[in-house]
Amino acid sequence: MLNFDNLNIILFILPIYQTLFYVVQLITLKRKIDSSRFPLGFLMLLMLVYLVVNSISYLGYLSVYNYLYIIQLPLLLAIIPTYYLYLGALTNSHAGLFSRLPLVYFLPSIFTLIVNAVTMVYMSPVETDMFLCPECSFAANDDKVINFTTVVFLLSNVGFIAVQVLITLFHYFRNMHKLINIRKNNSTYLPYFQPLWSHIIMLSIISFVVISSVMNLSTPTYNNILSAIFNIGILISGGFAGYFSLKQDRLYLEVASMETEEIKVNNSANIVDKVYNKPGEFVSDEEARNIISSLKHHLANDKPYLNRKLGVNELAKKIGITKQKLTYVVNDVMETNFYGIINKYRILEAKEMLKKPHTQNYKIDVISQIVGFQSKSSFNACFKKITGLTPSEFRKNNSKGKHR
């Protein structure tokens, strides 16, 4: 029978499984081109470990929590600075935006970790149990060590987190204002970066940290109703942060590998690539050239990229090689990735459609779906990265040229 106790256990476990899913997605899929994947994966890992420690505390496993308390607040204090590191990696610190975070941003986390470690070592087992006991009021503790640890606890949960939130929001929105101004003069600037998604992730992470902090402060008066409210808030904020982080990561991967110059195309609609001569580990130079030739021929003539669900496995089967060989040739020999090649052909197809008179009434969304893109944001970002124009601007320019 479902009661408040069982519901609390479920609400503590759900955010852990949800965050674990995002961690696995971000850490297990290693991609050379995606420099932002590591800080993003590390961010989700911090959130996951914090949730585990927090659950151990509130579910009453104090014998284990005695050892984990030392890292609980330092983990929480490291979350917001780590997201700023992710923004720096995502934007490659262009024009000083979201540049490398100074160590001072992590000092509250480091300070709290050191103080927790030292004071917990000096506490006796009885003092430790008193301090960590959820039912015990901090005001009732007369021991100097306990009082000092309590001050650090309050300073971390109130002072440090409040300063972090205010400073981060100030720097974040100031840099976002700069980014918007740069985009007014340069439409190709960071085409994969979606400000709306970034806003959602930032506010979700701040909400996660603030809710967790309030949850820590409510320990003396902790009850089942507060537990349900806090955990639902953590579940929602963590869910939004992870979902939109994965969306941004996928868009970055699709666009970052694409060349900014105009794609040249001959009568057979073959993309003119550089001549590669990079020896393979298990693919000879001659075999690599044959694979590249077969790949181009298949893409130009059969147009498999029009299938929005096209994957590496299916493409490899069509040209008669293994997925491992195709992945190696694309990533290491051609120095791009699956999305980079496929989306180039999709943009070529879209350009031709935007020029044709009978497609002038087609909405941009429709054209993006016809050429194989799963989302309008991916289509717009890739199109702008290659042509320097949005699809609407490209159509308008070509329309003016025809009427002259």
Number of C-alpha atoms within 10 A of each C-alpha: 3 6 7 13 12 11 14 21 15 13 20 25 16 16 24 20 14 16 24 18 14 22 21 13 15 24 17 9 9 12 15 14 15 17 19 22 26 17 21 27 23 18 24 27 21 21 24 23 18 22 24 17 20 20 19 18 21 18 13 12 12 17 11 12 19 16 13 17 20 19 19 23 27 23 23 23 26 22 24 23 21 21 21 23 22 24 24 21 21 24 20 17 14 14 12 12 18 22 17 15 15 10 10 10 18 18 15 20 23 19 14 24 19 13 16 20 15 13 16 20 11 12 16 12 12 8 16 17 15 17 22 17 16 19 12 15 13 18 8 9 15 9 10 9 18 21 16 13 19 16 13 19 18 15 15 21 22 15 13 17 23 15 11 19 17 11 12 19 15 11 14 19 12 13 17 16 11 14 18 14 11 15 13 10 9 13 17 21 18 21 24 26 20 16 13 10 16 18 16 17 23 23 16 22 24 23 19 25 24 19 18 22 20 13 18 18 15 14 17 13 11 15 11 12 10 14 21 18 15 18 23 16 18 26 20 14 23 26 20 19 25 26 17 19 23 18 14 21 20 16 22 26 23 23 27 22 19 19 15 16 10 11 16 11 11 8 5 10 16 18 18 11 11 7 9 13 13 15 13 15 9 11 17 13 17 11 14 24 18 12 21 20 12 15 19 22 17 17 21 16 11 11 17 21 24 20 14 15 11 13 15 15 14 14 20 18 12 15 17 13 13 15 15 12 17 25 18 18 22 20 17 16 21 20 15 19 22 17 19 20 20 20 23 20 24 24 24 19 20 21 19 10 18 23 17 12 10 9 12 14 8 11 11 18 15 11 20 24 18 18 24 24 25 15 13 15 17 22 29 22 26 33 27 24 25 21 19 20 19 20 23 12 12 17 19 14 13 14 16 9 9 9 6 5
